[in-house]
Amino acid sequence: MPIKQAFLILGIGVGAFKALIGVEEGSPSCSCNNHILWVFEQAVGTSLFVIFLDALSETLAYIKQKRINIKIRLMFTALTILSAILGVYMLC
């Protein structure tokens, strides 16, 4: 079996497993990528990207259902960005 097909099957399997147990973090996919690719930075980056896409899809679904207060969401987003900038400034 070619390596690309094996990764595709593994990705579908890990995604289905995460959906079944309700894990939103990228820990299962990060672990699989790390053990197979042996490139930790790439595994973490891929995991973070999957988490971002998951959060984005949930946000868009909640906006479509009109279950989000946009004003509060924007306020928390602004505070999160400012806190991240402050944290980076404190570390550097």
N, C-alpha and C positions, 0 to 999 in steps of 0.2 A: 504494500500500500504506500503510495507516495506520501511524502511528509505533509504537503498542503492538505490533502484529504484527511490525514490523521488529525491535524490541528483543527480542521473544520468540525470533525466529529467530536473531538474533545471539547471544543468551544460550545457546541450545541448541548452536549451532555452537562457541562458545568452550568450553563445558563438555565437548563431545565431543572437541575438540582437546586440552584439558588432560588428559582421561582417556587419550587415545591416547599422548601423550608422557610421561605420568606426572608432570606438574608439579602440585605441591600448593600452591604459593604462589598468591596472587591476582594475579600480575603480568599475565597475559594479560587477565583481566577488568578489572583496574584500568586498563590501557592503553586498552582498548576504551571503557570508561566515560568516561575522561578525554577521549578524542578526540571522542566523540560528544556528551557532555553539557557539556563544557567547565567542569565543576565538580569541581575536584581533590579537595576535602574529601569530597564525596559519593562520589566514585570510590574513595577510600582507605577510607572507612567501609564501603562495600559489599564491598570486597575483604577487609577484616579480618573481616567477618561471615561471608563464604564460607569463609575459612580456619578460623574457629571451628567452623562447622558440619561441615566436613571432618574436623577433629581429633576432634570429638565423635562423629561416626559411626564413625570408626576405633576410638576408645576403646571404644565400646559393642560393636563387633564383636569386639574382642579379649577383652573381659570375657565375652561370650557363649561364646567359644572356650576360656575359662579359660587364657589365655596371659599374663595380667598378675598380677604379685605386688602385691596391693592395699596391703600395708603399705609397701613401697618407694614405690609410686605416691603414697600419701598423704604420705610424708615429703618426696619431691621437690616435691609440690604446695605443702606448707607452706613449704619453703625458697624456692620461686619467689615466693610471695606476700610473704614477708618481705623478699626481695631487691628486689622491685618497690617496696615501701613505703620501704625504705632508700634506693633510688635516687631516688625522688621527694623524699624528705626532704633528700638531699644536694644536689639541684638547686635546691631552693627556699630 
